[in-house]
């Protein structure tokens, strides 16, 4: 994994990093708020020895004091001194509890000892520190006293008494928050990397093409509005998802220029991967380019096209195959120009046998002769065998993969089922891709036109599709002006048909 891949991973897993970071910071804040404030009082002790008459005696006495300091620091945190302090102040606590709040440290190469006392009360912290130091002075005098009653060679003096602390030293809120921030960032990145390692879904173009063995011909961004209304009105819609379907339409038309696929099966490995929505909008995008298109609902088990397009669902594919109605009566016009729909019809008891019959192949060939394109919305490949049966008699198959949801092994098995029946795979389509982030395949453009005023900036709007740009032309009017008109693009005739020219008035 290089740095660029790492950045893409963080951008795609930003929710994991953000949630972990927020949880640790909130935890640090909660710990700070729930921790009882502790105040710290400090005293300083000075250890000295009796001075000698010579310089050598003075040096030896200083070394003696430094050696004593380490032992004295241990005595300061002992249970004996703690109990004497409790008895002096009349504290209601045990010696072990007081010892836990007392610390002593000796500075290297000095004869100074710093004593620190923690307590919930700043006044009591000061009193304990002073009483502890005074008791220690008495304790050292008792321990160092010679047996003959003479003055001891070593003595301890309280050099600095404790005062009432103004601010608590516990909790350290700033330190806790910074620690939580750093810890959350490390844990969040670790979880993001771990999730990416164990994640077996398809999220990159390279992995999609590697599994399917074909190119990615389209990437459809996530648009939540399509849940309620899958069909896009292309005459008025220039949204990113509409442009993505226009791009997919263009890619389909250039897959095989000499012999373009006209009967196309749209399928996926599992349900809820955007198969039906993609089939509807591919058909609508082709119809927008002035092709005659028929959309066939090949899912006789869970038919949805008639619901999405407000059509009659009881008459359709199964009705024609069973001989109950002719094809002309089963086809239904839609509110979209150029789009005709053949619904699934009544659910038969044997969909697979019905779709694999010669009547089904004959029906698709008949539709091929009547329309420029036949788009078939089939069942998921791993659920039933209906999609593979339809794909075997089609010109090609488009397989859908939902970004971050389709599992790699599911897609692998789906492609294998198509290969087993010899179905030609035209390409793979990513559906519901994120519109932002490192995994986004969407792009934005800005256009400037020749002759545009220098002082005016072109508006950043979504550009018209390639076909619309190709159909824009101008002509000189009789009064010397310029008028714009839209003409069909050159070479955009329907496959197998020649477009009729309108007779001049």
ChimeraX attribute file (.defattr): number of C-alpha atoms within 10 A of each C-alpha:
attribute: neighborCount
match mode: 1-to-1
recipient: residues
	/A:1	7
	/A:2	6
	/A:3	8
	/A:4	10
	/A:5	11
	/A:6	13
	/A:7	14
	/A:8	15
	/A:9	20
	/A:10	20
	/A:11	16
	/A:12	21
	/A:13	20
	/A:14	16
	/A:15	13
	/A:16	19
	/A:17	23
	/A:18	14
	/A:19	14
	/A:20	22
	/A:21	22
	/A:22	17
	/A:23	16
	/A:24	22
	/A:25	22
	/A:26	15
	/A:27	16
	/A:28	21
	/A:29	17
	/A:30	14
	/A:31	16
	/A:32	19
	/A:33	12
	/A:34	10
	/A:35	13
	/A:36	13
	/A:37	18
	/A:38	18
	/A:39	23
	/A:40	27
	/A:41	26
	/A:42	24
	/A:43	21
	/A:44	21
	/A:45	23
	/A:46	17
	/A:47	22
	/A:48	20
	/A:49	19
	/A:50	15
	/A:51	14
	/A:52	12
	/A:53	8
	/A:54	9
	/A:55	10
	/A:56	10
	/A:57	13
	/A:58	15
	/A:59	13
	/A:60	14
	/A:61	19
	/A:62	20
	/A:63	15
	/A:64	17
	/A:65	24
	/A:66	20
	/A:67	14
	/A:68	16
	/A:69	25
	/A:70	18
	/A:71	11
	/A:72	20
	/A:73	18
	/A:74	13
	/A:75	17
	/A:76	23
	/A:77	20
	/A:78	16
	/A:79	16
	/A:80	14
	/A:81	22
	/A:82	26
	/A:83	18
	/A:84	17
	/A:85	24
	/A:86	18
	/A:87	12
	/A:88	13
	/A:89	13
	/A:90	9
	/A:91	14
	/A:92	8
	/A:93	10
	/A:94	12
	/A:95	19
	/A:96	13
	/A:97	11
	/A:98	22
	/A:99	18
	/A:100	12
	/A:101	15
	/A:102	23
	/A:103	16
	/A:104	20
	/A:105	17
	/A:106	20
	/A:107	13
	/A:108	11
	/A:109	12
	/A:110	15
	/A:111	21
	/A:112	24
	/A:113	24
	/A:114	17
	/A:115	23
	/A:116	20
	/A:117	27
	/A:118	25
	/A:119	21
	/A:120	14
	/A:121	16
	/A:122	21
	/A:123	16
	/A:124	19
	/A:125	25
	/A:126	25
	/A:127	20
	/A:128	26
	/A:129	24
	/A:130	24
	/A:131	20
	/A:132	26
	/A:133	27
	/A:134	17
	/A:135	17
	/A:136	24
	/A:137	17
	/A:138	14
	/A:139	18
	/A:140	16
	/A:141	17
	/A:142	11
	/A:143	10
	/A:144	13
	/A:145	16
	/A:146	12
	/A:147	8
	/A:148	6
	/A:149	7
	/A:150	8
	/A:151	13
	/A:152	16
	/A:153	16
	/A:154	18
	/A:155	18
	/A:156	24
	/A:157	15
	/A:158	18
	/A:159	14
	/A:160	14
	/A:161	17
	/A:162	22
	/A:163	17
	/A:164	16
	/A:165	16
	/A:166	11
	/A:167	11
	/A:168	17
	/A:169	14
	/A:170	16
	/A:171	17
	/A:172	13
	/A:173	17
	/A:174	12
	/A:175	12
	/A:176	19
	/A:177	20
	/A:178	13
	/A:179	15
	/A:180	21
	/A:181	20
	/A:182	15
	/A:183	16
	/A:184	22
	/A:185	20
	/A:186	15
	/A:187	17
	/A:188	25
	/A:189	22
	/A:190	14
	/A:191	16
	/A:192	21
	/A:193	18
	/A:194	11
	/A:195	14
	/A:196	15
	/A:197	9
	/A:198	8
	/A:199	14
	/A:200	15
	/A:201	20
	/A:202	21
	/A:203	22
	/A:204	15
	/A:205	17
	/A:206	11
	/A:207	13
	/A:208	23
	/A:209	16
	/A:210	12
	/A:211	17
	/A:212	20
	/A:213	14
	/A:214	13
	/A:215	16
	/A:216	21
	/A:217	19
	/A:218	23
	/A:219	26
	/A:220	27
	/A:221	23
	/A:222	18
	/A:223	16
	/A:224	10
	/A:225	10
	/A:226	13
	/A:227	11
	/A:228	8
	/A:229	11
	/A:230	20
	/A:231	22
	/A:232	22
	/A:233	15
	/A:234	18
	/A:235	9
	/A:236	8
	/A:237	13
	/A:238	18
	/A:239	14
	/A:240	18
	/A:241	21
	/A:242	22
	/A:243	22
	/A:244	21
	/A:245	24
	/A:246	26
	/A:247	20
	/A:248	23
	/A:249	20
	/A:250	19
	/A:251	15
	/A:252	22
	/A:253	17
	/A:254	13
	/A:255	14
	/A:256	11
	/A:257	9
	/A:258	9
	/A:259	11
	/A:260	15
	/A:261	21
	/A:262	19
	/A:263	23
	/A:264	25
	/A:265	29
	/A:266	28
	/A:267	32
	/A:268	31
	/A:269	28
	/A:270	23
	/A:271	16
	/A:272	14
	/A:273	22
	/A:274	23
	/A:275	25
	/A:276	27
	/A:277	21
	/A:278	23
	/A:279	26
	/A:280	25
	/A:281	23
	/A:282	25
	/A:283	27
	/A:284	29
	/A:285	27
	/A:286	24
	/A:287	21
	/A:288	21
	/A:289	19
	/A:290	18
	/A:291	22
	/A:292	20
	/A:293	27
	/A:294	27
	/A:295	25
	/A:296	26
	/A:297	28
	/A:298	29
	/A:299	25
	/A:300	25
	/A:301	18
	/A:302	12
	/A:303	21
	/A:304	17
	/A:305	26
	/A:306	19
	/A:307	11
	/A:308	16
	/A:309	17
	/A:310	10
	/A:311	16
	/A:312	16
	/A:313	20
	/A:314	15
	/A:315	20
	/A:316	28
	/A:317	29
	/A:318	26
	/A:319	20
	/A:320	22
	/A:321	21
	/A:322	13
	/A:323	10
	/A:324	12
	/A:325	15
	/A:326	13
	/A:327	18
	/A:328	9
	/A:329	11
	/A:330	23
	/A:331	19
	/A:332	19
	/A:333	14
	/A:334	13
	/A:335	10
	/A:336	16
	/A:337	14
	/A:338	19
	/A:339	24
	/A:340	22
	/A:341	26
	/A:342	29
	/A:343	30
	/A:344	29
	/A:345	23
	/A:346	16
	/A:347	17
	/A:348	15
	/A:349	10
	/A:350	10
	/A:351	17
	/A:352	18
	/A:353	14
	/A:354	19
	/A:355	24
	/A:356	17
	/A:357	12
	/A:358	12
	/A:359	15
	/A:360	20
	/A:361	17
	/A:362	13
	/A:363	15
	/A:364	19
	/A:365	15
	/A:366	12
	/A:367	19
	/A:368	17
	/A:369	13
	/A:370	14
	/A:371	21
	/A:372	22
	/A:373	25
	/A:374	27
	/A:375	24
	/A:376	29
	/A:377	28
	/A:378	28
	/A:379	29
	/A:380	24
	/A:381	25
	/A:382	19
	/A:383	13
	/A:384	14
	/A:385	19
	/A:386	23
	/A:387	29
	/A:388	30
	/A:389	22
	/A:390	28
	/A:391	25
	/A:392	20
	/A:393	22
	/A:394	22
	/A:395	18
	/A:396	21
	/A:397	27
	/A:398	24
	/A:399	26
	/A:400	27
	/A:401	31
	/A:402	26
	/A:403	26
	/A:404	19
	/A:405	17
	/A:406	23
	/A:407	18
	/A:408	20
	/A:409	14
	/A:410	18
	/A:411	24
	/A:412	16
	/A:413	16
	/A:414	23
	/A:415	22
	/A:416	15
	/A:417	19
	/A:418	21
	/A:419	14
	/A:420	10
	/A:421	14
	/A:422	13
	/A:423	21
	/A:424	17
	/A:425	21
	/A:426	20
	/A:427	21
	/A:428	26
	/A:429	26
	/A:430	26
	/A:431	24
	/A:432	20
	/A:433	21
	/A:434	19
	/A:435	17
	/A:436	13
	/A:437	17
	/A:438	16
	/A:439	18
	/A:440	18
	/A:441	18
	/A:442	17
	/A:443	9
	/A:444	9
	/A:445	8
	/A:446	10
	/A:447	11
	/A:448	12
	/A:449	7
	/A:450	5
	/A:451	6
	/A:452	10
	/A:453	10
	/A:454	7
	/A:455	6
	/A:456	8
	/A:457	10
	/A:458	13
	/A:459	9
	/A:460	11
	/A:461	12
	/A:462	16
	/A:463	15
	/A:464	13
	/A:465	15
	/A:466	13
	/A:467	17
	/A:468	15
	/A:469	13
	/A:470	14
	/A:471	13
	/A:472	13
	/A:473	13
	/A:474	11
	/A:475	11
	/A:476	10
	/A:477	9
	/A:478	7
	/A:479	6
	/A:480	8
	/A:481	8
	/A:482	10
	/A:483	10
	/A:484	10
	/A:485	9
	/A:486	12
	/A:487	14
	/A:488	16
	/A:489	16
	/A:490	9
	/A:491	6
	/A:492	14
	/A:493	16
	/A:494	15
	/A:495	16
	/A:496	11
	/A:497	10
	/A:498	9
	/A:499	13
	/A:500	7
	/A:501	6
	/A:502	6
	/A:503	5
	/A:504	4
	/A:505	3
